[in-house]
Amino acid sequence: MACPATSHPIAGGDLIAIDQPGAGRPRPFLISIVLPCYNEDQVLARTSERLTRALHDLPHEIVYVDDGSTDGTWPLIQKLAETSGQVVRGVRFSRNFGHQAAALAGLREAVGDAVVLMDADLQDPPEVIGRMAEQWLQGWPIVSARRATRHGETAFKKSTAYLYYRLLACLNDQPVALDTGDFRLLDRKVVDLVTSFGDKELFLRGAISWTGFPETSISFEREARGGGTTKYTLRKMLALSRAGVLTGSAALPLRVPTYLGAASLVGAGAALAFGRIRPAAPLAAFGAQSLAAGVLGEYMLGVFRQVQDRPHYLVMERTEPDHASAGTEPAARLKELA
């Protein structure tokens, strides 16, 4: 895999060139920033301002994906596409399909040599993108942003997230970046692979790890939300956790019934040997059987969704970048690739 090589540090403000096979001269690279949005009208204007400041030296495009918002998010995205002076595009879903579906749509829409996936609520600081781009230009195809601290979150959220990432790392067939969400930079080759998968159970960070491409990480302080309230309810967090476990290791969860059955037989044999059968034993056996049936049921549900073969999302509307007003290299490239 050939990754772009750096010729100048980003901090210098020069456009770093990527060799183009068959061309007489290299061309400037393009970075796509993908932001899934769901009812973010209270913070999106500030997000755009900080992105503008953070990306002023980087050729870029910004792709907002409206995941069925019911507030003023879509009109604001349309306004940003028309008046921001940058290459801004918007994609609007017909309804709320979920964060992972919106992230996947953004990856498919992006045309950059590298794509940065981040939240729109300013918990993922745009100022980190430059550091991520530096690592990419040094040859890393995946650059993840690891949360050193998590401001504005409850102790329950922090502790459960800490435990979950480590449980996921134990269960997953491939190495998983600890304390790392979807905030990461992906090389174009990684994006093309991930978006070609036909998985109906979406867990993008697991799919990215599965590719096996070399990955590095940088640490950052996760900020409190810039406005509004979190859209990740407990139900949605549990659904994402479930998807991570089921897609990360197909074998281990399916072996849970075997382990429980063996443990139950051993326990029953020990109880019979010592003559200490108690009324709680049948209840424990019933609980083990229920858990085993539940695990198998989750896999059957996953198979059902795969067989249905429905799309992850439905796009109702798109904006188009104003090439004339933007007048930038990214705009010209988008026009060329359209």
C-alpha angles and dihedrals in degrees: 000000000000114000124189116273122221122238100175134019114260091232089068091068095233121133107253111224129224119208110244115208112240094011127116095228138017121261129220114264123244126218120201120209113205120197121181109209133196118171094333101142091122094062109020096091091055090046089055092049093051092045089052092053095042096048102040092113096041124079102235151151126213122219118193117193114200106208097203098298118189097200131061096295097112097048088049091052089050090051092049090050091053103039111020095091089227133096099272125165131182134205121193125201123216089235141346109301098166139263096281092052090049091049091050091050091051092051090052093048096047118097100185128122085240129021126210115203115200143151120264096221096079094249084116103057113224090215089075093065093081091057090048091050090052091057091047091051089053088061107271111137093196124039115179126191112228119206109237091177133007113214123195096021130117123252088245092056093047095048096045091047091050092051095042096054091052093047089049091051090054094048099039121098090217131045113276124207107242121233090006126128128182094300101114145115120245128195116235092254091056091047092052091051097046094047091051094060117109097211114140092194100075119211105145099183089055092048090050092052090048092061089069095219114153111271134195130180141211126204125237140166111255107224130217117263114286091223144333125033133294116276093200102096122189089260092054092046090052090049091051091047090050091051091050093053096043096046097038096061122014094182108044100057090046089056092056092090090053092050092046092047092051092047091049092051092049091048093048092049091050091048092051092047093054096035094237104128108154133186089253091067096076090047091052091049090050091051092051091049091049092051091049091049090048093054091050090046092055090054092047089053090051091051090049092053091047091052092048087060094197118164118263091237144354121233113218100176144003136197123219125223116250098238093182095056096039095049093180136135091251090054091051091048092050089051090049093049095044 
